[in-house]
Amino acid sequence: MESGFRAVDFADGKMRMLRGSIKGKWDPMQFFSRQQSHDLFARTIEKIAATGETASSRKRANVAGAAAVPFSPGPLCQQELVLSSETLAAVSRAEIAIARFDTSLNGSCLLDSLRQGLARIEGVSTIRTMGVKPSYRMCCILEFASWECGGVAAFSPAAAGMANTLAKCPPDVLEATVAAAQIKDCVIDILDGSFGEGPVSASDLLDINRRITLGTPWEAEAGLRAVDYRTLKEVRQSAVDLDLYVPTPPKRLPRLLNDLVSFCNSDRHSVVVRSALAHFQMEAIKAFEAESDQTGRLLAVLIWRKQGLVRNVMPPFSITPAMATNRHVMKLEPYLATSTFRTDKAMLAMDEWVFHSVRACELAESVSRFCCAELTRVYNNWLTRLEGAGKHATKNLRQAMLALLGMPVVSVGMVSSVTGCSFSTASSMVAVLEQAGILRRVKSGERNKVYEAKDAVDLFTKVERAFFPAVPLSRDEALKRYVQNPYDGFPKAERPNGLCL
């Protein structure tokens, strides 16, 4: 049964928030509300967990203090999982929609531009969960600066310096944008098959973690975690409360990482379920010193690509964590707020996390369809503008406009490189596009003029404005608020009866 709230309506090609029969401000969490009661499923899980228990084991579980044993994750391949009927229905619906949309893009002239734009949105969304505010437009400027500096990585001082010259921004925004650009590049590389067509490997995960921390303050911390939380006195003041949860000791991480990889390559569950559970496990074992959450999301992208669910574009499912960070933390790390996280409640929490992840995937697929429709509209509008300016849309001009949809900040040299035209021809095309109002100058001067296709930038910033809060919330802050008041902002119907999910 579909939720009464849809975050996005695409019937008329416009993005608008729907309130249904409820008046007032749209609540993004409504999109993730269950339509069925979870009580029956909870009772079923309790019965399954109780099967085979001896009287002595039940007695031990009920004695005072027995429930306070902190949660510590074990091998994922050994865990049995039962999902509710509503979750399974959502999984089927999401996978069919994602596969159909991806297949529909085969041979599309808009494919590369859509792939670039969605990957950029994924990068921006991912980094916003760190409490910083990267910009889609700044990402485009940074990528142009990287190209101008000889194709160097986005985090190079030369590229970052040029980007900052073109668009002045605070240092924290520039740093966040660099991180977002690295996530985007990693998504594109995964889609392009740079990680190979074989099964997921532990080296893939280590490579992903290394790449997204390269050039950042966390570069020195890349790789498997070496810190044992149990030996840190200050850990009780951090997000990890050892009374509730003990992350995997470092010496066990290689074995659990190999177990995680084996699970990713198995066929025990569907692709979306497997990727969601792999992300959950990655966060639970705290495999990496830094960026475990980001690595877990890119692992999901890798699973989707290697299992063939997507080949053309990656729906930006990180929109949900950026939009509703409180809920994301509540579902991803339920063991951080309850001392009774036992087998039955772990299974319920896994079902909640999978349902939340699947709904995030459905939302991402809808956003992807919207962006595809908007790209088509913008491209057709540009063709109309050329006709209005008395210009003929030559093959080279069409190729340049298609490229601008995905790379909206360019120079004449960049247009020449992308289209394969001579510099003089590219200069003439840029002049035509500027005359038609498709390009505008970002930087003027006798040489090295920089241009921006504002319509292409605005298309994706619509998504930013529609879904992201004005002030991003970091996961650490969200967890702090959640621990202080776990159900603040959640309707009573969504508050589990005696369960911290």
Secondary structure, DSSP 8 states (H G I E B T S, - for coil): ---S--S---TTS------TT--SS--GGGGG--SS-SHHHHHHHHHHHHTT--HHHHHHHHSTTGGGS-B----STT------HHHHHHHHHHHHHHHHHHHHTTT-TTHHHHHHHHHHHHHHHHHHTTT----HHHHHHHHHHHHHTTS--TTSHHHHHHHHHHS---HHHHHHHHHHHHHHHHHHHHHTTTT-SS---HHHHHHHHHHHHTTSTTGGG-SB----GGG-GGGGGSS--TTTB----GGGHHHHHHHHHHHHTS-SS-HHHHHHHHHHHHHHHT-BSS-HHHHHHHHHHHHHHHTTS-SS----TTHHHHH-HHHHHHHH-GGGS-S---HHHHHHHHHHHHHHHHHHHHHHHHHHHHHHHHHHHHHHHHHHHHHHTT----HHHHHHHHHHHH--EE-HHHHHHHHT--HHHHHHHHHHHHHTTS-EEEE-SSS--EEE-HHHHHHHHHHHHHHS-SS---HHHHHHHHHHSTTTTS-GGGS-SS---
